[in-house]
């Protein structure tokens, strides 16, 4: 995978007019919104499918495991795809693949089958991986390197707009107003249980059908829009001059990949458990449908934080702001663990605000000064999104053993690592 050098030394990026950058940035930003919206709907699927299929926390976290493990599996193939067909066609193929994944929710709900739901999520995430691998570095090089973090924060803010809207959408169309408890489900006869599962699972059909159609339409629009070309493998002579230095020798990149792993894992873990967490008698004591609305504030905080962060990063070094955000996120998680009621509830919601600048900041610090290997480094960082598969699953197992409240210790540890990366791990050390 060969993506243009972030350095402004005669690359294609320096030859594009500012107006072309603005139009291209607006188009690509719509993709960030869509994958944010669809990713956050997983937080609604977790409490919705848990009682339907009588799942424990570890089992229901297979939703996030199936979804985010796709990033690990499909990141490198997505990079090769960009080399073969370019950014624009890759974005179109990613959207069409996502549309197919959304359509697969209909047969999964018709059976209904938990494995089929997981399969649909894998296809959906495969398309999303193609978008992530192409769109993140595309935004990073679409303008001056100095403001790459700021641009990514701005586009990620619209990603967060999608995550803010999704819980309201999911609560309205997917979550039942009067869900049955696990004990009630377990007392049903075989025939009654199958009828209940069919009825409850059917609520995902129309939302995902509509989303699938929207993705296909967006793919057609992207295909028709002209985007400024970037210096990819479409310029066939570029790859033979590519340095052969192993990516593993770039310390700041490898540690950045671990940073992406821990950040995505922590953010997804928290978001995945919020509905169940808020419905606990000693936390919020509210119905799941109401709890889903509060999840929107968690993701909405990230949206507000990214707009603010995009402005601050024009003046403040990325490492400093990342370190402050990590300290605050860790402190808020610990506060939630040590308290109950509204204090525990709102402190965990506020973590979303400080999550805001982490992904784009770690990403741009990780690919700094990689030159022609920027694209390969991007692929490594996107693969690390698999943290969203593994850490929530581990937290699910922890919640089954020590309770959902104290299982949040795992995200707290993740934020401590991000603090280390901000202070020391992100320093660029040239390979020998």
Residue, then its C-alpha position, 0 to 999 in steps of 0.5 A: x500500500x503506497x500513499x503519498x508522502x506526508x512531507x510537502x516535497x513536490x508531491x501531488x498534494x502541493x499541486x492541488x488548489x485549496x478549493x479542490x481540497x475543500x470539496x474533497x474534504x467535504x465528500x470524505x467527511x460524509x464517509x466519516x459520518x456514516x461509519x460513526x453512525x453504524x459503529x455506534x449502532x452496535x452499542x444498541x445491538x448489545x442490549x437488544x440481542x443479549x436477552x433475545x439469545x440468552x447471552x452473558x456479557x462475554x458472549x454478547x461482546x462477540x458483537x464487538x469482537x466480530x465487528x472490530x476483528x475485521x479491521x485486523x483481517x481486512x486492513x492489509x487487503x484494503x491497502x492492496x486494493x487501494x494500490x490496485x484501484x486507487x482511493x476513490x474506487x476503494x471508497x466506492x467498493x467499501x460503501x457497497x460492501x457495507x451496504x451488503x452487510x446491512x442487507x444481511x441483517x434481514x435474513x439474520x433477523x428472519x431466522x433469527x440467528x446470532x451467528x448470522x448477525x455476527x456474519x453480517x457485522x463482519x461483512x459490514x466491518x470489512x467495507x468499513x475497513x476499506x473506508x478507514x484505510x483509504x479515508x484517514x490517510x487521504x485526509x492526513x495528506x490533503x493539505x499541509x502536514x502541520x495541520x494534519x491532526x487538526x483536519x483529522x479531528x475535524x472530520x472525526x467530529x462528523x464521525x462523532x455526529x454519527x455516533x451521537x445520532x445513532x443511539x436515538x435512532x436505535x432506541x426509537x426503532x430497535x429497542x423494545x419499550x417493554x423488554x423481557x428479562x432474562x428470567x422471563x425469557x428462560x421460562x418460555x416454552x420452545x415455541x413461545x421462545x422462538x416467536x419472541x425471538x422472531x418478534x424482537x429480532x424483526x425490529x432491526x430489519x427496517x433500520x438496516x434496510x434503510x441504511x443499506x440503501x443509503x450506503x449504496x446511494x452514497x457509493x453512487x454519489x462518490x463514484x460520480x464526484x471528482x476527487x483530487x488524485x493522490x500519489x498512490x500506486x496509480x503512479x506505477x513508477x513510485x513503488x520501485x523506489x520505495x525504501x525497504x526499512x522495516x516498519x517495526x523499526x519505527x518505534x513511534x509507529x509500533x507504540x502508536x499501533x498499541x495506542x490505537x489498540x488501547x484507545x479503540x478498545x477502551x472507547x468501545x468497551x465503555x460504549x458497549x456497556x453503558x446501556x446495561x450499566x445505566x440500567x443497574x439499580x445502583x447506577x441509573x435505575x432506568x429502562x434500557x430504552x431511556x439508557x440508550x438516550x444517555x449513550x448519545x451524550x457519551x458519543x456527543x461529548x466526543x463530537x463536541x471535543x473534536x470540534x474544540x480539539x480541531x481549533x486547539x490543535x492549531x496552536x497546541x502541540x498534539x502530544x500535550x493535548x493527548x496527554x491531558x485528555x488521557x489523564x482526564x479520561x482515566x480519572x473519570x473512569x476511576x471516579x465512576x468505579x469508586x462511586x454510584x448513582x448519578x456521579x458514577x453515571x455522568x463521570x463515565x459519560x464525560x469520558x467521551x469528551x476526552x476520548x475525542x482527540x485521541x484517535x486522530x492524534x495518535x494516528x498522525x503521531x504514528x505516521x509522522x515522518x514515515x515518508x513513502x511508507x506512510x501508507x503502510x504505516x497507516x495500514x498497521x495503525x488501522x489493523x490495531x483497531x482490533x483492540x475494539x474486538x479484544x478489550x470489550x470481550x475481555x471486559x465482558x469476561x471480567x464483568x461476568x466475574x467481578x460485576x459490570x461496575x468494577x470491570x471498567x478498570x480495564x479501560x482505565x489501564x488503557x488510558x494510562x498507556x495512552x498517557x505514556x505514548x503522549x509523553x514519551x512513546x510518540x517521540x520520533x526516533x529514526x531507524x538505524 
